[in-house]
């Protein structure tokens, strides 16, 4: 390719990135107006419980460069919390540091960790529960965010579809995934009665996803899209 051709492609890519950023900012400001209205509703405003998967001795998946899932999850949780707070939404984080959690009950460290997350959700009956994870697969070609939900209630499916659709619309136009029923395979989703989803934010085994998830700006864009979908859901329910 000629040098001029490369420059044209770079300019086109820059324009696309700027357009996405503008759309996200517009969405956030638009939502802010809606959030102001909700605040007048008073203390019944729901809480968003943000769950950074794994932590401490449980690193979760490991990227090809040694990146640990637990750290990506925590960075995502902190960023998502900040954006939702800036939009007037109350948030609770199951963990805000690199640690395993511990319920008083449970037969193993892992079980006590998972039950602690369920217990946090149980403290806020009106909450929306968003668990953040990153994926890994033996074949590095698989990429893209994937949302999981339990079919225990219809609200889970609505929230999951909204998240998956918004990510496709604003951030990953080539992502053809649809939100998936976890079919009893995700421990926490089966034990939380509030609207809940688990988001696998990308594959640490895929070069592109790994690079994106390690990029603070990309994480901010992704969290802006997740916030937008969550606020949409809050406004409709
Ligand atoms: Zn995980």
Boltz pocket constraint, residues with backbone or C-beta under 6 A from the ligand:
constraints:
  - pocket:
      binder: B
      contacts: [[A, 53], [A, 54], [A, 60], [A, 61], [A, 69], [A, 132], [A, 133], [A, 134]]
      max_distance: 6.0
